[in-house]
Amino acid sequence: MRLRETTNEYGTPVVEYRCESCGETFTICPAPEPEQDDQWSGCLAPTCASYDETRDVDKWFDEGRVRAIPSEHGVRLVPFRVIDGAKS
C-alpha cells in the first residue's frame, strides 16, 4: 500500500509503501506512478513471505551481482546473473 512520496538521500523521488503481508515499510526508487502500485504488493523485507529477491536491487548491488555502467543516456544496470528469467 502506497504511504507517501518523498526523496531519498540523493534527492531522487521515491515512494514509501507498507507491505500488506507483514506490515513492514519499504521504498521504491525511482518513484513509480500511482497506476503502477499493483506491481508492489510484495515486500522487500527478506523475512516476509512475500519477499522476492529478484526485485531487491539493493541486495543485488550489495552482493556485487549488478553494476552501474555509464552510458550516453545516463547509467545502464548490468546484471551478472539471470533476473526474472531474462538472459544476462
Phi, psi and omega in degrees: 000130179292129178258308183195160173259140181207193175234152178272187183295346179259002181084010180276134178298133177226163174238135176264131180240159170244129180293133179283344180273313187242347179089356178292153175257150178208159180246150177241132181225132357288162185298121176285158176288154180305326180290352177262003183302328181296343177283348185242045176280339177275178188246160174250016174267119183304339181276353183274144178296336181268003181297135177232107183306327183291348179258359184264084184295324178302317178298317180297318177296314181302324181272001179074022182266356178223140175237144174266115182253122178300141176222174182294341181251022181121238182232140177247129177272126183243113178281150176255012179205161181296132176240127178051036176080000179279155177276137179267000000 
